[in-house]
Amino acid sequence: MFVIEFSLYAYIINIVSNMGDVYMATKEKKPNKVYETLKEDILHMKIKPGTAIGEVDIANKFGVSRTPVRDAIRRLESEGLVEVKSHIGTYVTLIDLDQVADVIYMREKIEKAVIEDFSRVVNNKGSLRLVYNLNKQKELLDSDIDDSEIAVQFMILDNEFHKIIFELTGRVAIWEYLQTIEYHYDRFRIFVNEGSREKNKKLYEEHVELLQSIRKGNFDKVFSIYENHLYYGVRNGTQDVLRNKQYFTIINHSQTVSYNLC
């Protein structure tokens, strides 16, 4: 069973690695301040799902013509962050819980294989990078930063922690590709962890335990920690989602609300 599962992980990694190479070669590099700011505000839930975005209002806010605004909207639309409804307007897309589930599944399969690779190449220098990141996480959690901002800042450090593991195994192209399909997942993470220092503290503690278990080569524990780590927000965010259904697209596959959120 382990050989079959590991072969599946390796197969997925090879496919996504090739996709990542294409992404890195074709990535849009033209700067657009309007695009960057709107994207950040949408991903960080400062602009809520379903919010209308007006070209004139955005152009006035940034002091620009409507051309860069239209360019920004086209790029955001291509990334699935806004929806342009003909003759109606432009709206921030709802968080698609099916896409959230797909991304979590993909990350679970891929990162298990990456962690296996990491265990073979980990050295003191690599460990120090992760420990330094963990120290920054702890400093953030111990700081007096407003709880409304802590989820955003912690997610940045959380992503950095996982990216380091990909970098140390030579799989950074896969990581970069995953970032292009995680927009719904990232918004979901901010939503479920926003305003809760305790939830982010638990994620930090899992990072610490994950690194310790990798160093010891205890992969049964590593994979158990990792699965809990990935699915923690889903399992603990059900009630928050149900209380804020206006932010989400939940596709009902069985005529009952049976979405796998718990």
C-alpha positions as CSV (number, residue, x, y, z in Angstrom):
1,M,0.0,0.0,0.0
2,F,2.8,2.4,0.9
3,V,4.6,1.7,-2.4
4,I,1.4,2.4,-4.4
5,E,0.7,5.6,-2.5
6,F,4.3,6.8,-2.8
7,S,4.2,6.1,-6.6
8,L,1.0,8.2,-6.8
9,Y,2.7,11.1,-4.9
10,A,5.8,10.9,-7.3
11,Y,3.5,10.8,-10.3
12,I,1.6,13.9,-9.1
13,I,4.9,15.7,-8.4
14,N,6.2,15.0,-11.9
15,I,3.0,16.4,-13.5
16,V,2.8,19.5,-11.3
17,S,6.6,20.1,-11.7
18,N,6.1,20.4,-15.4
19,M,3.1,22.7,-14.9
20,G,5.2,24.8,-12.5
21,D,8.0,25.2,-15.1
22,V,5.4,26.5,-17.6
23,Y,4.1,28.9,-15.0
24,M,7.5,30.2,-14.2
25,A,8.3,30.8,-17.9
26,T,5.0,32.6,-18.7
27,K,4.3,34.5,-15.4
28,E,3.1,38.0,-16.0
29,K,5.7,40.5,-14.7
30,K,4.2,43.8,-15.9
31,P,3.7,45.9,-12.7
32,N,0.3,47.3,-12.0
33,K,-0.2,48.9,-8.6
34,V,-4.0,48.7,-8.8
35,Y,-3.9,45.0,-9.6
36,E,-1.4,44.2,-6.8
37,T,-3.4,46.2,-4.2
38,L,-6.8,44.8,-5.2
39,K,-5.5,41.3,-5.2
40,E,-3.9,41.6,-1.8
41,D,-7.1,43.2,-0.3
42,I,-9.2,40.4,-1.8
43,L,-6.9,37.6,-0.6
44,H,-6.7,39.1,2.8
45,M,-10.5,39.4,3.0
46,K,-10.3,43.2,3.3
47,I,-12.6,43.2,0.4
48,K,-15.2,40.6,1.1
49,P,-16.6,38.0,-1.3
50,G,-19.6,39.3,-3.2
51,T,-18.5,42.9,-3.0
52,A,-19.1,45.1,-6.1
53,I,-16.0,46.7,-7.7
54,G,-16.6,49.9,-9.7
55,E,-14.1,51.0,-12.3
56,V,-14.7,54.7,-11.7
57,D,-14.4,54.4,-7.9
58,I,-11.2,52.4,-8.2
59,A,-9.7,54.8,-10.7
60,N,-10.5,57.8,-8.4
61,K,-9.1,56.0,-5.4
62,F,-5.8,55.3,-7.1
63,G,-5.7,58.5,-9.1
64,V,-5.3,56.7,-12.4
65,S,-7.2,56.4,-15.7
66,R,-9.6,53.5,-16.2
67,T,-7.0,51.6,-18.4
68,P,-4.9,50.2,-15.6
69,V,-8.1,49.4,-13.7
70,R,-9.5,47.4,-16.6
71,D,-6.2,45.6,-16.9
72,A,-6.3,44.8,-13.2
73,I,-9.9,43.5,-13.4
74,R,-9.0,41.3,-16.4
75,R,-6.1,39.8,-14.5
76,L,-8.1,39.2,-11.4
77,E,-10.9,37.7,-13.5
78,S,-8.4,35.3,-15.1
79,E,-7.3,34.2,-11.6
80,G,-10.9,33.6,-10.5
81,L,-10.9,36.4,-7.9
82,V,-13.5,38.6,-9.6
83,E,-16.5,37.9,-11.9
84,V,-17.5,40.3,-14.6
85,K,-21.3,40.2,-15.2
86,S,-22.2,41.8,-18.5
87,H,-24.4,44.9,-18.1
88,I,-24.5,44.3,-14.4
89,G,-21.0,44.9,-12.8
90,T,-17.9,43.4,-11.4
91,Y,-17.9,41.4,-8.2
92,V,-15.4,39.7,-6.0
93,T,-16.0,35.9,-6.4
94,L,-17.4,33.9,-3.6
95,I,-15.1,31.4,-1.9
96,D,-15.6,28.1,-3.7
97,L,-15.5,25.3,-1.1
98,D,-15.1,22.6,-3.8
99,Q,-11.9,24.3,-4.9
100,V,-10.7,24.6,-1.3
101,A,-11.2,20.9,-0.8
102,D,-9.3,20.1,-4.1
103,V,-6.4,22.2,-3.1
104,I,-6.1,20.6,0.3
105,Y,-6.2,17.2,-1.3
106,M,-3.5,18.1,-3.7
107,R,-1.3,19.7,-1.1
108,E,-1.7,16.6,1.2
109,K,-0.6,14.2,-1.5
110,I,2.3,16.4,-2.8
111,E,3.7,17.6,0.4
112,K,3.9,14.1,1.9
113,A,6.2,13.2,-0.9
114,V,8.2,16.5,-0.6
115,I,8.6,15.9,3.1
116,E,10.0,12.4,2.4
117,D,12.5,14.0,0.1
118,F,13.2,16.7,2.6
119,S,14.1,14.1,5.3
120,R,16.9,12.9,3.0
121,V,18.5,16.3,2.4
122,V,17.8,18.2,5.6
123,N,21.0,19.6,7.2
124,N,21.8,22.1,9.9
125,K,21.6,25.0,7.5
126,G,18.1,24.0,6.3
127,S,16.9,23.3,9.8
128,L,18.2,26.8,10.9
129,R,16.1,28.4,8.2
130,L,13.0,26.7,9.5
131,V,13.8,27.4,13.1
132,Y,14.3,31.1,12.2
133,N,10.9,31.1,10.6
134,L,9.4,29.4,13.6
135,N,10.9,32.1,15.9
136,K,9.3,34.8,13.8
137,Q,6.0,33.0,14.1
138,K,6.3,32.9,17.9
139,E,7.4,36.6,18.0
140,L,4.3,37.5,16.0
141,L,2.0,35.5,18.3
142,D,3.6,37.1,21.4
143,S,3.4,40.6,20.0
144,D,0.7,43.1,20.6
145,I,-0.5,43.2,17.0
146,D,-4.2,43.6,16.6
147,D,-6.0,40.2,16.4
148,S,-7.7,41.4,13.3
149,E,-4.4,41.5,11.5
150,I,-2.7,38.4,13.0
151,A,-4.3,35.9,10.6
152,V,-2.8,37.7,7.5
153,Q,0.7,38.1,9.0
154,F,0.7,34.5,10.3
155,M,-0.4,33.1,6.9
156,I,2.6,34.9,5.3
157,L,5.0,33.2,7.7
158,D,3.1,29.9,7.4
159,N,3.5,29.9,3.6
160,E,7.2,30.8,4.0
161,F,7.7,27.8,6.3
162,H,6.3,25.4,3.8
163,K,8.0,27.1,0.9
164,I,11.4,26.6,2.6
165,I,10.8,22.8,2.6
166,F,10.0,22.9,-1.1
167,E,13.1,25.0,-1.8
168,L,15.4,22.7,0.1
169,T,14.2,19.7,-2.0
170,G,14.5,21.5,-5.3
171,R,10.7,21.7,-5.8
172,V,10.1,25.4,-5.7
173,A,8.5,25.4,-9.2
174,I,5.8,23.2,-7.7
175,W,5.3,25.5,-4.8
176,E,5.0,28.5,-7.2
177,Y,2.5,26.7,-9.3
178,L,0.4,25.8,-6.2
179,Q,0.2,29.4,-5.2
180,T,-1.6,30.2,-8.5
181,I,-4.4,27.8,-7.7
182,E,-4.8,28.5,-3.9
183,Y,-6.7,31.8,-4.0
184,H,-9.9,30.3,-2.7
185,Y,-8.0,28.3,-0.1
186,D,-6.0,31.3,1.1
187,R,-9.2,33.4,1.6
188,F,-10.7,30.5,3.4
189,R,-7.7,30.3,5.7
190,I,-7.9,34.0,6.5
191,F,-11.7,33.6,7.1
192,V,-11.4,30.8,9.6
193,N,-8.4,32.1,11.5
194,E,-9.2,35.8,11.5
195,G,-9.3,37.4,14.9
196,S,-8.2,34.2,16.7
197,R,-4.7,34.2,18.2
198,E,-5.4,30.8,19.7
199,K,-6.1,29.2,16.3
200,N,-2.9,30.6,14.8
201,K,-1.0,29.5,17.9
202,K,-2.1,25.9,17.3
203,L,-0.8,26.1,13.8
204,Y,2.5,27.3,15.1
205,E,2.7,24.4,17.6
206,E,2.0,21.9,14.8
207,H,4.9,23.4,12.7
208,V,7.2,22.9,15.7
209,E,6.0,19.3,16.2
210,L,6.3,18.7,12.4
211,L,9.9,19.7,12.3
212,Q,10.8,17.7,15.4
213,S,9.2,14.6,13.9
214,I,10.9,15.0,10.5
215,R,14.3,15.3,12.3
216,K,13.5,12.0,14.1
217,G,12.4,10.3,10.9
218,N,9.0,9.4,12.5
219,F,6.9,9.6,9.3
220,D,3.8,8.0,10.8
221,K,3.7,10.9,13.2
222,V,4.8,13.4,10.5
223,F,1.9,12.4,8.2
224,S,-0.6,12.4,11.1
225,I,0.4,15.9,12.1
226,Y,0.4,17.1,8.6
227,E,-3.1,15.8,7.8
228,N,-4.4,17.5,11.0
229,H,-2.6,20.6,10.1
230,L,-4.1,20.9,6.6
231,Y,-7.7,19.9,7.7
232,Y,-7.8,21.9,10.9
233,G,-9.5,24.9,9.4
234,V,-12.0,22.8,7.6
235,R,-12.9,20.8,10.6
236,N,-13.2,23.8,12.9
237,G,-14.7,26.3,10.5
238,T,-18.0,24.7,9.8
239,Q,-20.1,26.8,12.1
240,D,-18.4,30.0,10.9
241,V,-19.1,29.1,7.3
242,L,-22.8,28.4,8.1
243,R,-23.1,31.7,9.9
244,N,-21.6,33.5,6.9
245,K,-23.0,31.6,3.9
246,Q,-23.1,34.8,1.8
247,Y,-19.4,34.5,1.3
248,F,-19.3,30.9,0.0
249,T,-20.3,28.8,-2.9
250,I,-21.4,25.4,-1.7
251,I,-22.2,22.9,-4.4
252,N,-24.8,20.4,-3.2
253,H,-24.2,17.0,-4.8
254,S,-26.8,15.0,-2.9
255,Q,-29.9,17.2,-2.4
256,T,-28.7,17.7,1.2
257,V,-26.2,20.0,2.8
258,S,-23.6,17.3,3.3
259,Y,-20.5,19.2,2.4
260,N,-17.4,17.6,3.9
261,L,-16.6,20.4,6.4
262,C,-16.3,18.2,9.5
